[in-house]
Amino acid sequence: MYGNAYIEPDAKPVATIDEDPEKLAEFEARIARGEKIEPDDWMPAEYRRQVLRMIEQHAHSEIIGALPEGTWITRAPTLRRKLALIAKVQDEVGHGHLLYSAAETLGKTREAMINDLINGKSKYSNIFNYPAKSWADIAVIGFLVDAGAIVNQLANAKGSYGPYCRALERICYEESFHLKQGYDAFVALAVGTPAQRAMLQDALNRWWFPPMMHFFGPPDTISVHTEKLMRWKVKMARNEEMRQDFIEQYVPKIWELGMTLPDPALKRNEDGTWEYTQPDWDEFFRVINGDGPCNKERLAVRRYAEENGRWVREAMMNTAMKRMVPYA
Ligand code: FAQ
């Protein structure tokens, strides 16, 4: 537990000493000067709640995000692809651990976070609630989902909460390699046989619309947290800015390989902005609130791992405890 009291993420913000106007002004001045906020520094309760919500959701996304790709490790088409995929999935789980550690600095234990995940109380990225049906899905995830993650994380790495920014910097280095392995697999299929191209096109169609268009979150008219998060430099770009950045960087790369995207409205305007069909945001909220194609399956796997891995964690803790008491 650090400086200020931890508040349940879904609890209403309470009026405490945290809202002291002088402290708040000093806190906001620090952020305006570009200083990092560290765990023992004073922070408003609402800042703590928001940063914790975001890091925790991000950590869960990495852990759950390992599952769709993980199901293809045993079915990778070559030894080289299998090795790369194993390393990539392992990295994603490592990102989850880094992020849980960053979230713990805000006062919530890892056990509490994992419990909230497996009980369905916490959210994680919409995109991992869709199935990976073929090897081409792995190419699309590695290329486009990792690209999307990089757009988001490069922006937020310049944010105000020190532990999160440092974790993101390291994560971005690794995501860049993931992107390369995804792009390499994507190109191999795009220049492959007609059957390989057809498999890739099918995967692209399914992941682009709506999952990838939902990935950066709803537009400003629907977004709940953007104003506050941007005021406190937790979030460094609006959802729509990130979506536009992603489209601008990656649509040309997809088109230059002769692949198509399942959106007839997709086009670049002269001012550099992109037009696209708005995805169904009601569907987005259904998916993130537990009613997507794979939510139940994903959480069931995590629950299974939690229950069946308990004896390993307990054995390791016992060993660690014995080592910590050398004269007992
Ligand atoms: N999925 O008010 P906003 C990865 C929720 S990591 C699910 O706009 P905010 C690595 C939001 O929580 C991917 N929920 O929210 C990898 C809120 O609900 P709440 C994860 C979403 O926070 C690659 C409500 O909608 N990255 O891919 C999503 O200002 C490959 C209203 O939305 C992060 O978590 C969504 N897409 O902006 C792993 C990055 N979007 O909590 C394996 C950190 C919105 O009030 C393989 N997070 N919601 O009930 C962020 O940057 C922000 O939280 C946003 C959303 C931009 C995701």
Boltz pocket constraint, residues with backbone or C-beta under 6 A from the ligand:
constraints:
  - pocket:
      binder: B
      contacts: [[A, 53], [A, 54], [A, 57], [A, 58], [A, 59], [A, 61], [A, 62], [A, 65], [A, 66], [A, 92], [A, 123], [A, 124], [A, 125], [A, 126], [A, 127], [A, 141], [A, 145], [A, 146], [A, 149], [A, 152], [A, 156], [A, 214], [A, 215], [A, 216], [A, 217], [A, 218], [A, 222], [A, 223], [A, 224], [A, 225], [A, 226], [A, 229], [A, 235], [A, 239], [A, 288]]
      max_distance: 6.0
